[in-house]
Amino acid sequence: MRLGLERFLDDPTLRAPLKGRRVALLAHPASVTRDLTHALDALAGLPDLRLTAAFGPQHGLRGDKQDNMVETSDDTDARLGIPVFSLYGTVRRPTEAMLASFDVLLVDLQDLGCRIYTFITTLRYVLEAAAAHGKAVWVLDRPNPVGRPVEGLALRPGWESFVGAGPLPMRHGLTLGELGHWFIAHFGLDLEYRVIALEGWQPDAAPGHGWPLERTWINPSPNAPNLWMARAYAGTVMLEGTTLSEGRGTTRPLELLGAPGLDTARLLADMRRLAPDWLAGCALRACWFEPTFHKHVGQLCGGVQIHTEDATHYDHVAFRPWRLLALAFKALRLQAPDYPLWRDFPYEYEARLAIDVINGGPLLREWVDDPAATPAELEALARADEQAWADARAPFLIYQ
């Protein structure tokens, strides 16, 4: 497999339309070649490319910011002497001054295939800004590491946010380049847009099922340390809207759920009783952990680890992490109706309840909190949204 970045570097004909144009790069730590050269350094070494600026998304161009809502300032690259603009600082959208620094923006971001991962919102924002100011956007495409499966409720109208770029389900099954085409069509944008496509990517091929296991994994954000986290993320990210720990402050963030005093044996038993099919495709192991920072810091948590590391436990088609975590919330609510499950804080600067912002509406929370609501009812809602999205995305699939 060859990345869009690698094809762009190797083939001068792909770069020929950029002759005489000022070029900027939007990237993060995972924007590397096979030999682990960062995209900014690789592009700077091209004699036929005029690199005039760089941009960093959430967590920064260098990925130095550990947690959510930790902003990055604008800077200057010490070696190249070009401005490095932050799109997760005082602004989320490029300003006119930022846009004045380039003619074409190259976007090289490793996504995780989940609506809430903010790099896709940043892509939408730069596409909108480019369309409004006559700029071009080219995506140097990368794999969706969790492949093509679709899962979750679609974001409802009025629930757009920095973690909700549009009416997508939680797990969208597109690459960033494909998503760009969908954004342009959905929002009616008019701009020069190109995708330097992947070569040889097989999103359904085992054992990676989206991620070629021969490639080195670089954290696209500080708490995305491996493929197994990426596989679970469309479910475990919902823990950010709860009082349960998602494993931040441990070595396995977003593969865990837990809290002090949680009866994990009972939790797992009730989950199996309520909807055994929703536990398929992975292994669930009761465990204990003590976060060194973030929620429940320094406290012993009873927890569950989601294992998708090997073919013995992982079934790509059967594994549905969004349903799995929804079921965990439901089982806990039925066990302890008064458990303070929902975390009330300004998630990504939104005043609305965090779990609703994450899910793009209140339906998931309302289902959890309704003791009479059944798994079959949530299944029916989700399946309708998933089929609608599968149909909507079909025209934008580059890799068949």
C-alpha positions in Angstrom: 0.0 0.0 0.0 1.2 3.5 -0.8 -0.2 6.6 1.0 -1.4 9.7 -0.8 1.6 11.5 0.7 4.0 8.9 -0.7 2.5 9.0 -4.2 2.7 12.8 -4.1 6.3 12.8 -3.1 7.3 10.2 -5.7 5.4 11.5 -8.7 6.3 15.0 -10.0 3.3 14.9 -12.4 1.0 14.9 -9.3 2.7 18.1 -8.2 2.8 19.8 -11.6 -0.5 21.7 -11.1 1.1 23.4 -8.0 3.8 25.1 -10.1 4.0 28.8 -9.1 1.4 28.4 -6.3 2.0 28.8 -2.5 1.4 25.6 -0.6 0.5 25.0 3.0 0.2 21.8 5.0 -2.3 20.7 7.6 -0.9 17.8 9.5 -0.2 16.1 12.9 2.3 13.6 14.3 0.9 10.6 12.4 1.5 12.5 9.1 4.6 10.4 8.2 5.9 8.3 5.3 6.8 4.6 5.5 10.3 5.5 6.7 8.7 7.8 9.4 9.7 11.1 7.9 7.2 13.7 8.8 5.2 15.2 5.9 6.4 18.7 6.7 10.0 17.7 6.4 9.4 15.6 3.3 7.5 18.3 1.5 10.1 20.9 2.5 12.7 18.8 0.7 10.9 19.0 -2.7 12.7 21.6 -4.9 9.5 22.2 -7.0 7.2 22.9 -4.1 6.9 26.4 -2.5 5.9 25.6 1.1 4.7 28.8 2.9 2.8 27.8 6.0 1.7 24.9 8.1 -1.4 24.2 10.2 -2.1 22.0 13.2 -5.5 20.5 14.3 -6.5 19.6 17.8 -3.5 18.4 19.9 -1.2 20.4 17.6 1.0 19.8 14.6 3.4 18.0 16.9 0.7 16.3 19.0 2.0 17.8 22.3 -1.4 18.5 23.9 -2.5 15.6 26.0 -6.2 16.2 26.7 -9.3 17.7 25.1 -9.9 21.4 25.4 -6.2 22.1 25.7 -5.4 24.7 23.1 -2.4 25.3 20.9 -0.9 28.7 20.1 0.3 29.9 16.7 4.1 29.4 16.2 6.9 29.6 13.7 8.7 26.5 12.6 12.3 26.9 13.9 13.9 25.1 10.9 11.8 26.2 8.0 10.9 29.7 9.3 7.3 29.4 8.1 4.3 30.2 10.3 2.5 27.3 12.0 -1.1 28.2 12.5 -3.3 26.5 15.1 -6.8 25.4 14.3 -7.4 24.5 17.9 -6.5 27.7 19.7 -8.2 31.0 19.6 -10.0 29.9 16.4 -11.3 26.6 14.9 -11.7 27.9 11.4 -8.8 29.5 9.4 -8.9 33.3 9.5 -8.5 35.6 6.5 -4.9 36.3 7.6 -4.2 32.5 7.7 -5.8 32.0 4.3 -3.7 34.8 2.8 -0.6 32.6 3.4 -1.3 30.0 0.8 -3.1 29.2 -2.5 -3.4 25.4 -2.0 -3.8 23.6 1.3 -2.5 20.0 1.5 -4.4 18.0 4.2 -2.5 15.0 5.5 -4.3 13.7 8.6 -4.7 10.2 9.9 -8.4 9.8 11.0 -9.9 7.1 13.2 -13.2 6.7 11.2 -15.4 8.2 13.9 -17.7 11.2 13.7 -16.5 12.6 17.0 -12.8 12.7 16.0 -12.3 16.4 15.4 -10.0 16.2 12.4 -13.0 15.6 10.1 -14.7 18.7 11.5 -11.5 20.6 10.8 -11.6 19.3 7.2 -15.1 20.6 6.9 -14.1 24.0 8.2 -11.1 24.4 5.9 -13.2 23.3 2.9 -15.8 26.0 3.7 -13.2 28.7 4.2 -11.4 27.7 1.0 -14.6 27.8 -0.9 -15.4 31.3 0.5 -12.0 32.7 -0.4 -11.0 31.0 -3.6 -8.5 28.6 -2.2 -7.8 25.0 -3.2 -7.7 21.9 -0.9 -6.0 18.7 -1.7 -6.2 15.7 0.6 -3.3 13.3 0.7 -5.4 10.3 1.6 -4.7 7.8 4.4 -6.5 4.6 5.4 -9.6 4.5 7.6 -8.0 2.1 10.2 -11.3 0.6 11.2 -12.5 0.0 7.6 -15.9 0.2 6.0 -18.5 -0.8 8.7 -21.1 1.8 9.6 -22.6 2.1 13.1 -24.6 4.4 15.3 -27.3 7.0 15.3 -26.9 9.8 12.8 -26.4 13.3 14.2 -29.7 15.1 14.4 -30.4 18.6 13.0 -29.3 21.4 15.4 -26.7 19.2 17.1 -23.7 20.2 15.0 -20.6 20.9 17.0 -16.8 20.6 16.8 -17.4 16.8 17.5 -20.3 16.7 15.1 -19.5 17.9 11.6 -22.7 16.8 10.0 -25.4 14.1 9.8 -23.0 11.2 10.0 -23.4 8.1 12.1 -20.8 7.5 14.9 -18.7 5.2 12.6 -18.8 6.5 9.1 -16.5 4.0 7.1 -14.9 6.6 4.8 -11.4 7.9 4.3 -10.7 11.6 4.8 -10.5 12.1 1.1 -13.9 10.4 0.6 -15.4 12.5 3.4 -14.2 15.7 1.7 -16.2 14.8 -1.4 -19.3 14.1 0.7 -18.9 17.4 2.6 -18.6 19.3 -0.7 -21.7 17.7 -2.1 -23.7 17.9 1.2 -23.0 21.5 2.0 -23.0 22.7 -1.7 -19.4 24.0 -1.7 -17.6 25.2 -4.8 -13.8 24.9 -4.8 -10.9 23.2 -6.3 -10.7 19.8 -4.4 -8.4 16.9 -5.2 -7.7 13.6 -3.5 -4.3 12.1 -4.0 -5.6 8.6 -3.5 -4.2 5.6 -1.7 -2.7 2.8 -3.9 -3.4 -0.8 -2.9 -5.6 -0.1 0.1 -7.9 -3.1 0.8 -10.3 -2.0 3.6 -11.9 -5.4 4.0 -8.8 -7.5 4.0 -7.8 -9.5 7.1 -6.1 -9.2 9.5 -6.0 -5.4 9.6 -9.5 -4.7 8.1 -8.6 -1.2 7.2 -5.2 -0.8 8.7 -2.2 -2.5 6.9 -0.5 -4.2 9.8 2.9 -3.9 8.1 2.7 -0.1 8.6 4.0 1.6 11.8 1.2 3.0 14.0 1.9 6.6 15.1 -0.5 8.2 17.6 -2.7 10.6 15.6 -3.7 12.0 19.0 -2.0 11.4 22.4 -4.6 8.9 23.6 -4.8 6.9 20.4 -1.9 4.6 21.0 -2.8 1.6 18.8 -5.2 0.0 16.3 -7.1 -1.7 19.1 -8.1 1.6 20.6 -9.2 2.8 17.2 -11.5 -0.3 16.8 -13.2 0.4 20.2 -13.3 4.2 19.9 -16.7 4.6 18.3 -18.1 3.2 21.5 -15.6 4.1 24.2 -15.5 7.8 23.2 -19.0 8.0 24.7 -17.4 7.4 28.1 -16.1 11.0 27.9 -19.7 12.1 28.5 -20.0 9.9 31.6 -18.5 9.6 35.1 -17.0 6.3 34.1 -13.3 6.3 33.3 -12.3 5.6 29.7 -8.9 4.6 30.9 -7.2 8.0 30.5 -4.3 8.0 32.9 -3.6 4.3 32.1 -1.5 2.6 29.3 -4.7 1.5 27.5 -6.9 4.6 27.1 -10.2 4.2 25.4 -10.0 0.4 25.6 -11.3 0.4 29.2 -14.3 1.4 31.1 -14.5 1.5 34.9 -15.2 3.3 38.1 -14.5 2.8 41.9 -16.9 0.2 43.3 -18.2 -1.0 39.9 -19.4 -4.6 40.1 -18.0 -5.7 36.8 -19.1 -9.4 37.1 -22.7 -8.2 37.5 -22.4 -5.6 34.8 -21.1 -8.2 32.3 -23.8 -10.7 33.3 -26.6 -8.2 32.8 -25.2 -7.1 29.5 -25.2 -10.7 28.3 -28.7 -11.2 29.5 -30.1 -8.0 27.8 -28.5 -8.2 24.4 -25.9 -11.0 23.9 -25.5 -10.2 20.2 -24.2 -6.7 21.1 -21.2 -8.3 22.8 -20.0 -10.2 19.7 -16.8 -9.8 17.9 -14.5 -9.1 20.9 -13.4 -10.5 24.3 -14.4 -8.6 27.4 -12.2 -9.1 30.4 -12.9 -7.9 34.0 -9.9 -6.0 35.3 -8.7 -3.4 37.8 -6.9 -0.1 37.1 -5.9 3.1 38.9 -5.7 6.2 36.7 -2.7 8.4 37.2 -4.6 11.4 35.9 -8.1 12.4 34.7 -11.2 10.8 36.2 -10.9 8.8 39.4 -7.2 9.7 39.6 -5.4 7.6 42.3 -8.5 5.5 42.9 -8.9 1.7 42.3 -11.5 1.2 39.6 -13.3 -2.0 38.8 -13.4 -2.2 35.1 -13.7 -4.0 31.8 -11.1 -4.2 29.0 -12.3 -4.6 25.4 -9.9 -7.0 23.5 -9.8 -6.9 19.7 -6.1 -7.6 19.3 -6.1 -11.0 17.6 -8.2 -13.1 15.3 -9.2 -15.5 18.2 -11.2 -12.7 19.7 -11.9 -10.2 17.0 -14.6 -10.5 14.3 -14.6 -7.4 12.2 -18.2 -7.7 11.0 -19.7 -8.8 14.3 -17.9 -6.2 16.5 -20.1 -3.2 17.1 -18.5 -0.9 19.8 -21.2 1.7 19.8 -23.9 -0.9 20.8 -21.5 -2.5 23.2 -21.0 0.7 25.2 -24.7 1.7 25.0 -25.5 -1.7 26.5 -23.0 -1.2 29.3 -24.7 2.1 30.2 -28.2 0.4 30.0 -27.1 -2.4 32.3 -25.6 0.0 34.8 -28.7 2.2 34.8 -31.0 -0.8 35.4 -28.8 -2.0 38.3 -28.5 1.4 39.9 -31.2 3.8 38.7 -29.8 6.7 40.7 -26.1 6.2 39.6 -24.7 9.6 38.6 -23.8 8.3 35.1 -23.9 11.5 32.9 -21.1 13.9 33.3 -22.2 17.6 33.2 -19.4 19.9 32.0 -18.8 22.1 28.9 -17.6 19.3 26.6 -15.8 20.9 23.6 -17.1 24.2 24.9 -20.8 23.2 24.4 -23.3 24.1 27.1 -25.4 21.0 26.4 -25.1 17.7 28.2 -21.9 16.0 27.0 -23.3 12.6 26.2 -25.9 14.3 23.9 -23.2 16.4 22.2 -21.2 13.2 21.6 -24.1 11.3 20.2 -25.4 14.2 18.1 -28.7 14.3 20.0 -30.4 13.0 23.1 -31.8 9.7 21.8 -29.1 7.4 23.2 -29.3 9.0 26.7 -33.1 8.9 26.7 -33.0 5.2 25.8 -30.6 4.4 28.6 -32.6 6.3 31.1 -36.0 4.8 30.2 -36.3 1.6 32.2 -39.0 0.3 29.7 -36.9 0.9 26.6 -35.5 -2.3 25.1 -32.4 -3.1 23.0 -34.7 -3.9 20.1 -36.0 -0.3 20.1 -32.5 1.2 19.9 -31.6 -1.4 17.3 -34.4 -0.3 15.1 -33.4 3.4 15.3 -29.8 2.7 14.6 -30.4 0.3 11.7 -32.5 2.8 9.9 -29.8 5.5 10.3 -27.0 3.1 9.3 -28.8 2.0 6.1 -29.6 5.5 5.2 -25.9 6.5 5.6 -24.7 3.4 3.7 -26.8 4.6 0.7 -25.8 8.2 1.1 -22.1 7.5 1.1 -22.1 5.1 -1.8 -21.4 7.7 -4.6 -18.4 9.0 -2.7 -16.5 5.7 -2.3 -13.1 5.8 -4.1 -11.8 2.4 -3.0 -14.1 -0.4 -4.0 
